[in-house]
Amino acid sequence: MSLPALPNDAEWIDQRDALDRWLAALPAGAIVGMDTEFMRRNTFYPQLALLQLGWQGRYALIDPLAFDLADALHPTLHGGGAVTVMHSAGEDLETLAPLLPGGPRTLFDTQIAAAFVGMGLGVSYRALVAELCGVDLDKGETRSDWLQRPLTDSQRLYATLDVVYMDSIHSQLSERLQQRDRSAWHAEDCERLKYRAGAREGEAQPQRAMRGAAEWTLRQQAMLRRVLLWRDRTARTLDRPRPWLLEDALVMSLAQHSPGTLAELDQRSRGQRALRSPQRAELFELLRQPLDDGEIAATAAIPTHPQGEAKKALAAMKDCVDALATELDLPSGLLCPRKVLEEYVVTAEWPEFLDGWRHGVLHDRLPSLLPG
């Protein structure tokens, strides 16, 4: 197996016409490695700081701070026939969503592929390169400041190496997927990842993740949902992290015990960095508005933790999933995470996560294990 030479000549691109030329040189069906460096310390949306591309020994480091990428990527990576190879692409795709709506036309996620071919769940890019290419990567710039300019030589080398081995990894993992007849399953999970990362709207039922409120009345859960939806909308508008507006513990406290006065809200929310006077006033009015029957009915109940017969059913389902995963030589967490089983055993509603190829594997087995 021949490995690429170290990238001493990665092209630094800080103008749109240079990026257009680089992309125009790609043939139809090119296997393109892609990665991003982004920062997400004080914003809701990740800030794209660098975009790396690689194809057959040609590497580009694209500076999104120097010019507006606009739709430059779309014709080649979404509209064309290129295969875009990325590792653990979720956050990268979210970062690129404004520039590449819908993600790349064909995504090949190497972390997902590694799980399907028996290399473990959540394997790192560094571990993949070591295992498949025999190279130990230096990860010294992992926590680097990618918004600084100019980037250091070390940063530029680190960033380029993130796409140097993509072609070799893609080739080897594609072959293993075909040998195991898992290519279609992998492609389906990559499509699912694209859809999830590209969703620009918030979760419609965010309260369902707040398991500590599972024993609350549905009216209290509806108020919790109202506050969480407000927090999400406002954080997106202000482009600030959700906890800067309201930390989870404060959300729970306000939903369960609304403040009687604006002064009380000011006192209880002291220290929330993005909650200024206009937002406090808006939140106070939101908390004062009574819940109507429609809002309560629209609130999905928070799943409780399995107890009694449900707990026994969960154990039986987990045993079933583990046995099937062993038979298929897949990680159990890839086939069906425990949290999906927990929700299913409590609600008896077939989880969306288990649609697609998982439905064919599990639907004849799990429903019969539901309690009662």
Secondary structure, 3 states (H helix, E strand, C coil): CCCCCCCCCCEEECCHHHHHHHHHCCCCCCEEEEEEEEECCCCCCCEEEEEEEEECCEEEEECCCCCCCCCCCHHHHHCCCCEEEECCCHHHHHHHCCCCCCCCCEEEEHHHHHHHCCCCCCCCHHHHHHHHHCCCCCCCCCCCCCCCCCCCHHHHHHHHHHHHCHHHHHHHHHHHHHHCCCHHHHHHHHHHHHHHHHCCCCCCCHHHHCHHHCCCCHHHHHHHHHHHHHHHHHHHHHCCCHHHHCCHHHHHHHHHCCCCCHHHHHHHCCCCCCCCHHHHHHHHHHHHCCCCHHHHHCCCCCCCCCCCHHHHHHHHHHHHHHHHHHHHCCCHHHHCCHHHHHHHHHHCCCCHHHCCHHHHHHCCCCHHHCCC
